[in-house]
Amino acid sequence: MISVDQLAAVPSLGLQYLAGRRGGSRLVTWAHACDLVDPWKWFDTGDLVMTTGAGMPSTEKAQRRWMSELIDSKVSALVVASGPAAPQVTDGMIEVAEAQGFPLLSASYELHFVELARTVIESAIESERQRVFSIKRLYDVYWQSLHARGTFGERLSALEVATGW
């Protein structure tokens, strides 16, 4: 999986931290664009929320509540690519994110969210590919030691060598 910091380091995405840099190690499992007023109802733990800000409230007090609700939903981060008619991110919203160590990033309105989502998806696919490869490797090592009629202890030793445990 890719972390928020790793996403922020991709130059072509142009992401900038507004707050919550200390939460940059959070892993991102998926990415979704959402301009609903209640995005926390639609996402799971680990999701990256991307918005043009159309669903964000305009007042500082309401943005504080909105950000708190989003943080409580356990998503990994929020990327705001403010549209021309969207409210600006307030200092209060930034303060809530910073206090909670929640990654709040800004992006250019011209960023195509599909580029950001594709980066997350490619990372998830590669992570799954590595897991399958590791499982296959363990299976092959165990099968070879079983085929060689090794004892249970020898089979475990072979797995220990293969995994480095």
C-alpha beads as a LAMMPS data file, in Angstrom:
LAMMPS data file: protein, C-alpha beads

165 atoms
164 bonds

1 atom types
1 bond types

-500.0 500.0 xlo xhi
-500.0 500.0 ylo yhi
-500.0 500.0 zlo zhi

Masses

1 110.0

Atoms # bond

1 1 1 0.000 0.000 0.000
2 1 1 1.027 3.580 -0.508
3 1 1 1.249 6.096 2.318
4 1 1 -0.006 9.658 2.294
5 1 1 3.625 10.853 2.377
6 1 1 4.443 8.740 -0.679
7 1 1 1.473 10.232 -2.551
8 1 1 2.537 13.735 -1.560
9 1 1 6.014 12.976 -2.940
10 1 1 4.714 12.226 -6.465
11 1 1 5.636 15.438 -8.326
12 1 1 3.007 15.111 -11.060
13 1 1 0.192 15.145 -8.481
14 1 1 1.256 18.481 -6.986
15 1 1 -0.107 17.706 -3.507
16 1 1 0.803 20.043 -0.637
17 1 1 0.214 19.507 3.065
18 1 1 -2.050 22.056 4.702
19 1 1 -2.058 20.136 7.998
20 1 1 -1.447 16.756 9.587
21 1 1 2.004 15.964 8.225
22 1 1 2.629 13.747 11.275
23 1 1 -0.122 11.438 9.952
24 1 1 1.690 11.034 6.649
25 1 1 2.575 7.418 7.330
26 1 1 -1.104 6.440 7.117
27 1 1 -1.694 3.882 4.414
28 1 1 -4.178 4.596 1.654
29 1 1 -6.227 1.593 0.581
30 1 1 -8.454 3.298 -2.001
31 1 1 -9.284 6.743 -3.363
32 1 1 -12.699 8.294 -3.938
33 1 1 -13.901 11.641 -5.258
34 1 1 -16.800 13.072 -3.282
35 1 1 -18.481 16.443 -3.078
36 1 1 -21.321 15.372 -0.796
37 1 1 -22.020 17.329 2.389
38 1 1 -21.599 14.144 4.480
39 1 1 -18.682 12.204 2.947
40 1 1 -18.014 10.249 6.170
41 1 1 -21.147 8.187 5.498
42 1 1 -19.714 6.784 2.275
43 1 1 -16.140 5.733 3.053
44 1 1 -14.178 3.076 4.889
45 1 1 -11.054 3.106 6.993
46 1 1 -8.000 3.799 4.858
47 1 1 -9.802 5.591 2.033
48 1 1 -8.446 8.807 0.567
49 1 1 -11.185 11.386 0.060
50 1 1 -10.776 13.792 -2.860
51 1 1 -13.040 16.827 -3.139
52 1 1 -13.401 20.026 -5.107
53 1 1 -14.924 21.490 -1.946
54 1 1 -18.447 21.809 -3.305
55 1 1 -19.876 19.866 -0.351
56 1 1 -17.833 21.633 2.317
57 1 1 -19.575 24.139 4.543
58 1 1 -18.537 27.765 4.218
59 1 1 -18.264 28.931 7.834
60 1 1 -15.290 28.208 10.039
61 1 1 -17.428 26.678 12.793
62 1 1 -19.199 24.367 10.344
63 1 1 -15.896 23.395 8.702
64 1 1 -14.496 22.445 12.120
65 1 1 -17.456 20.096 12.695
66 1 1 -17.258 18.767 9.142
67 1 1 -13.544 17.986 9.514
68 1 1 -14.109 16.312 12.895
69 1 1 -16.790 14.067 11.401
70 1 1 -14.500 13.114 8.527
71 1 1 -11.605 12.348 10.883
72 1 1 -13.877 10.202 13.074
73 1 1 -14.737 8.069 10.032
74 1 1 -11.114 6.809 10.011
75 1 1 -10.353 7.759 6.416
76 1 1 -6.637 8.190 5.728
77 1 1 -6.583 11.720 4.352
78 1 1 -8.440 14.488 2.560
79 1 1 -7.302 16.138 -0.669
80 1 1 -9.001 19.440 -1.485
81 1 1 -8.736 20.764 -5.042
82 1 1 -10.935 23.794 -4.530
83 1 1 -13.235 24.627 -7.373
84 1 1 -13.984 28.233 -8.303
85 1 1 -17.336 28.264 -6.495
86 1 1 -16.214 26.223 -3.469
87 1 1 -15.613 27.747 -0.043
88 1 1 -12.004 28.212 0.943
89 1 1 -10.496 25.944 3.592
90 1 1 -10.612 27.940 6.837
91 1 1 -7.939 28.219 9.509
92 1 1 -10.315 26.388 11.852
93 1 1 -10.525 23.390 9.551
94 1 1 -6.737 23.327 9.281
95 1 1 -6.388 23.583 13.091
96 1 1 -8.699 20.593 13.651
97 1 1 -6.763 18.482 11.144
98 1 1 -3.410 19.499 12.633
99 1 1 -4.530 18.801 16.204
100 1 1 -5.603 15.289 15.198
101 1 1 -2.574 14.596 12.999
102 1 1 -4.967 14.123 10.086
103 1 1 -3.422 14.658 6.646
104 1 1 -5.169 17.518 4.882
105 1 1 -3.676 18.215 1.484
106 1 1 -4.346 20.775 -1.192
107 1 1 -4.158 20.213 -4.918
108 1 1 -4.671 22.291 -7.981
109 1 1 -8.227 22.364 -9.292
110 1 1 -6.720 21.174 -12.582
111 1 1 -5.577 17.888 -10.980
112 1 1 -7.469 15.051 -12.576
113 1 1 -8.604 12.956 -9.628
114 1 1 -8.311 9.889 -11.828
115 1 1 -4.499 10.355 -11.826
116 1 1 -4.440 10.343 -8.046
117 1 1 -6.838 7.390 -7.853
118 1 1 -4.803 5.463 -10.432
119 1 1 -1.648 5.947 -8.339
120 1 1 -3.454 4.525 -5.289
121 1 1 -4.968 1.638 -7.258
122 1 1 -1.646 0.701 -8.860
123 1 1 -0.088 0.617 -5.403
124 1 1 -2.883 -1.613 -4.095
125 1 1 -2.505 -3.980 -7.053
126 1 1 1.267 -4.176 -6.588
127 1 1 0.804 -4.848 -2.880
128 1 1 -1.610 -7.691 -3.687
129 1 1 0.793 -9.063 -6.306
130 1 1 3.586 -9.145 -3.699
131 1 1 1.315 -10.919 -1.190
132 1 1 0.388 -13.590 -3.738
133 1 1 4.043 -14.030 -4.704
134 1 1 5.026 -14.455 -1.030
135 1 1 2.278 -16.996 -0.405
136 1 1 3.272 -18.942 -3.526
137 1 1 6.911 -18.907 -2.451
138 1 1 5.997 -20.293 0.987
139 1 1 3.785 -22.939 -0.597
140 1 1 6.586 -23.971 -2.992
141 1 1 9.158 -24.221 -0.189
142 1 1 6.808 -26.270 1.967
143 1 1 5.799 -28.520 -0.952
144 1 1 9.444 -29.158 -1.879
145 1 1 10.364 -30.069 1.695
146 1 1 7.276 -32.286 1.963
147 1 1 8.109 -33.947 -1.364
148 1 1 11.651 -34.594 -0.077
149 1 1 9.974 -36.449 2.803
150 1 1 11.494 -34.150 5.359
151 1 1 10.376 -34.244 8.957
152 1 1 7.962 -31.642 10.268
153 1 1 10.890 -29.861 11.911
154 1 1 12.808 -29.816 8.617
155 1 1 9.774 -28.382 6.828
156 1 1 9.490 -25.643 9.449
157 1 1 13.211 -24.944 9.127
158 1 1 12.826 -24.603 5.359
159 1 1 10.017 -22.079 5.900
160 1 1 12.138 -20.272 8.468
161 1 1 14.974 -19.904 5.951
162 1 1 12.590 -18.799 3.177
163 1 1 10.971 -16.121 5.344
164 1 1 13.967 -15.017 7.356
165 1 1 12.076 -15.587 10.604

Bonds

1 1 1 2
2 1 2 3
3 1 3 4
4 1 4 5
5 1 5 6
6 1 6 7
7 1 7 8
8 1 8 9
9 1 9 10
10 1 10 11
11 1 11 12
12 1 12 13
13 1 13 14
14 1 14 15
15 1 15 16
16 1 16 17
17 1 17 18
18 1 18 19
19 1 19 20
20 1 20 21
21 1 21 22
22 1 22 23
23 1 23 24
24 1 24 25
25 1 25 26
26 1 26 27
27 1 27 28
28 1 28 29
29 1 29 30
30 1 30 31
31 1 31 32
32 1 32 33
33 1 33 34
34 1 34 35
35 1 35 36
36 1 36 37
37 1 37 38
38 1 38 39
39 1 39 40
40 1 40 41
41 1 41 42
42 1 42 43
43 1 43 44
44 1 44 45
45 1 45 46
46 1 46 47
47 1 47 48
48 1 48 49
49 1 49 50
50 1 50 51
51 1 51 52
52 1 52 53
53 1 53 54
54 1 54 55
55 1 55 56
56 1 56 57
57 1 57 58
58 1 58 59
59 1 59 60
60 1 60 61
61 1 61 62
62 1 62 63
63 1 63 64
64 1 64 65
65 1 65 66
66 1 66 67
67 1 67 68
68 1 68 69
69 1 69 70
70 1 70 71
71 1 71 72
72 1 72 73
73 1 73 74
74 1 74 75
75 1 75 76
76 1 76 77
77 1 77 78
78 1 78 79
79 1 79 80
80 1 80 81
81 1 81 82
82 1 82 83
83 1 83 84
84 1 84 85
85 1 85 86
86 1 86 87
87 1 87 88
88 1 88 89
89 1 89 90
90 1 90 91
91 1 91 92
92 1 92 93
93 1 93 94
94 1 94 95
95 1 95 96
96 1 96 97
97 1 97 98
98 1 98 99
99 1 99 100
100 1 100 101
101 1 101 102
102 1 102 103
103 1 103 104
104 1 104 105
105 1 105 106
106 1 106 107
107 1 107 108
108 1 108 109
109 1 109 110
110 1 110 111
111 1 111 112
112 1 112 113
113 1 113 114
114 1 114 115
115 1 115 116
116 1 116 117
117 1 117 118
118 1 118 119
119 1 119 120
120 1 120 121
121 1 121 122
122 1 122 123
123 1 123 124
124 1 124 125
125 1 125 126
126 1 126 127
127 1 127 128
128 1 128 129
129 1 129 130
130 1 130 131
131 1 131 132
132 1 132 133
133 1 133 134
134 1 134 135
135 1 135 136
136 1 136 137
137 1 137 138
138 1 138 139
139 1 139 140
140 1 140 141
141 1 141 142
142 1 142 143
143 1 143 144
144 1 144 145
145 1 145 146
146 1 146 147
147 1 147 148
148 1 148 149
149 1 149 150
150 1 150 151
151 1 151 152
152 1 152 153
153 1 153 154
154 1 154 155
155 1 155 156
156 1 156 157
157 1 157 158
158 1 158 159
159 1 159 160
160 1 160 161
161 1 161 162
162 1 162 163
163 1 163 164
164 1 164 165
